[in-house]
Amino acid sequence: MPINQLLPGYFLTERSNEGFRVNAEKNGLLGDEISHSMTQRVPAKRLGEPEEFGQTCAFLCSKFAGYITGQNILIDGGPHKSAF
């Protein structure tokens, strides 16, 4: 059976927050400036919540997705042109 793939974009996690902080320090910016810059790249104008990734994963593992096979599912808020 073909395997489905989840293709995540930017998600608001502890690790991403730490990355924003480090990046901001290296560039003399505030962490909020880095995260704001990231959200402007996403048509949804926000980063994904970890729960959204988890819910999509749970759906694909559920009986409700039993007929979905071999799909790449973008969970990225829309920045990839292939999503349009």
C-alpha positions in Angstrom: 0.0 0.0 0.0 1.4 3.4 -0.9 2.3 5.6 2.0 0.9 9.1 2.6 3.3 12.0 3.4 2.7 15.1 5.5 4.7 18.0 4.3 4.8 20.6 7.1 5.6 24.3 6.7 6.5 26.6 9.5 5.0 25.6 12.9 5.1 27.5 16.1 7.0 25.2 18.4 9.5 25.6 21.2 12.3 24.8 18.7 11.1 27.4 16.2 10.9 30.0 19.0 14.4 29.2 20.0 15.5 29.5 16.4 13.9 32.9 16.1 15.6 34.1 19.3 19.1 32.9 18.1 18.6 34.4 14.7 17.4 37.7 16.2 20.5 37.8 18.5 22.8 37.2 15.5 21.2 39.9 13.5 20.7 42.5 16.3 16.9 42.2 16.0 14.1 41.3 18.4 12.7 37.8 18.3 9.2 39.2 17.4 10.7 40.8 14.3 12.0 37.4 13.1 8.7 35.6 13.8 6.7 38.5 12.1 9.0 38.2 9.1 8.2 34.5 8.9 4.4 35.0 9.1 4.5 37.5 6.3 5.9 34.7 4.0 2.8 32.6 4.7 -0.5 33.5 2.9 -2.4 32.4 6.1 -0.4 35.2 7.9 0.4 32.9 10.8 2.5 29.9 11.7 0.9 26.5 12.1 0.0 25.3 15.5 1.5 21.9 16.5 -2.1 20.7 17.2 -2.9 21.2 13.5 -0.1 18.9 12.5 -1.2 16.3 15.1 -4.8 16.5 14.0 -3.9 15.9 10.4 -1.7 13.0 11.3 -4.4 11.5 13.5 -6.9 11.8 10.7 -4.6 10.0 8.2 -4.1 7.2 10.8 -7.9 7.0 11.4 -10.5 4.8 9.8 -11.9 7.9 8.1 -8.8 8.1 5.8 -8.7 4.5 4.9 -9.3 5.2 1.2 -6.6 7.8 1.0 -3.4 6.4 -0.5 -0.1 7.7 -1.8 -0.8 11.4 -1.1 1.5 14.3 -0.2 -0.4 16.5 2.1 0.9 20.1 2.5 0.3 21.6 5.9 2.0 24.9 5.3 -0.5 27.8 5.2 -0.2 28.2 1.5 3.3 29.5 0.5 4.0 26.7 -2.0 2.7 27.5 -5.5 1.7 23.9 -6.0 -0.9 24.4 -3.3 -2.8 26.9 -5.5 
